[in-house]
Amino acid sequence: MKLDDFNNIDFKNIGNLPLPVKGVLLGILLALIVAGGYFVFWSPSLDELAAAKNKESELRQVFLTKKGQAIKLEEYKQQMVEIEKTFGALLKQLPDKSQMDGLLTDINQAGLERGLEFELFKPGKETLAGFYAEMPISIKVTGRYDDLGAFATDVSKLSRIVTLNDISISPVNIKDTKDKGDSSLLVMDAVAKTYRYLDSSEVASQKAADKKAIKK
């Protein structure tokens, strides 16, 4: 096959061309068809495939993220259940407003049962904090060391939450006691703190007061 064969091609009479020339022309034609098919049909499809592949990767990542969140969500739900149980148990230890008098009586009775003499039992002003109120009770009792310790233990075992704070113990002035000759007596000054939960109206008032304070 010579170069002149291509220069003298008569496209109107392709059937009479030499076989080698026909083969080359057919190869070129097929190449053009393939190239044209790529740009017209395959290239857009490949772009769509690449986009779909990227989308699939994104969706897979989203799925894995959501799956991880779902696992953590179950853990969080379980933790919330445990927290609510603990909170509920603690809340039951807080009396409401109507039960405070009974609690004060229980504290006083605990001291009397240990043979202590109350010189002071004075409930103070409540302090509101969130969903509960704290009430301090100034107390001053006289008794023997073991009885004072037993009283503190009894108070800690009450069904309601009561704590003893700012405890100060000192020898009693015998002249001021009924047992003139008993030098084993001690006087204990302390602040007992007890708590009660606020009712719905008190909580609403507390929130309103907090908002008002923030605006100032």
Beta strands, then each sheet from edge to edge (+ up, - down):
strand 1: 117-123
strand 2: 127-129
strand 3: 132-144
strand 4: 162-171
strand 5: 185-197
sheet 1: 1+ 3- 2+
sheet 2: 1+ 3- 5+ 4-
end
